[in-house]
Structure formats: C-alpha cells, structure tokens
Amino acid sequence: ALAKTLLAERRLTQELRAVDAPQLATAKVGGKVYVTLLLGHPGGPSRQTTISVSGCIGRDPKNQRRWAVVPDGKPARTVLRVHAFHEHSGLALATAELFS
C-alpha cells in the first residue's frame, strides 16, 4: 500500500496486518487473493486463463517503500486466473493468488 506520508503508510500497514492475520491463519490455499480489473488479456495472444509467475521478491533498492523482483529476495509465486475477458473494451476480470 502506498500512502502520502511514512506515518500514514506505517499505520495502514499495521491495520492491514491486524485484519489479515486471522484470514492467513485459516487460509487453505495461498496467502492472499486479490480481485483485479486489467486492461488487456494477461495470457497474451493464446488467451491463457491461468498464469503462474515466480521470482524472488524484496524491497526495491531504489525505493524502499515498494516491492520488486531482486536477486537476494525471498521466493514467491503468484497465480493469476482470468475469469472473464471483454473483447470490445479489452478488460479482463482476474484474481491474483499470492504464495510466499
């Protein structure tokens, strides 16, 4: 989450962790699931409906408030599932399930 000030970001992070903690303890798959609306189909021309992305994530060396793929980060995987795609508008409804 990005906030306008560092204090606001710290408080928001604390609140999100407090809210997410019970859900993470009982989650059966993955850690978090986000519902997203994307411009374009993430599965490319073949229109894949399930995409898995793996990499090592850590704090962005250029901006410590952001996360990035870094060589010395912790292993993580995200599974993106496309549930619907509207050809005319180019919008895709998808979920992103995070594993780390």
Disulfide bonds with the S-S distance in Angstrom:
none
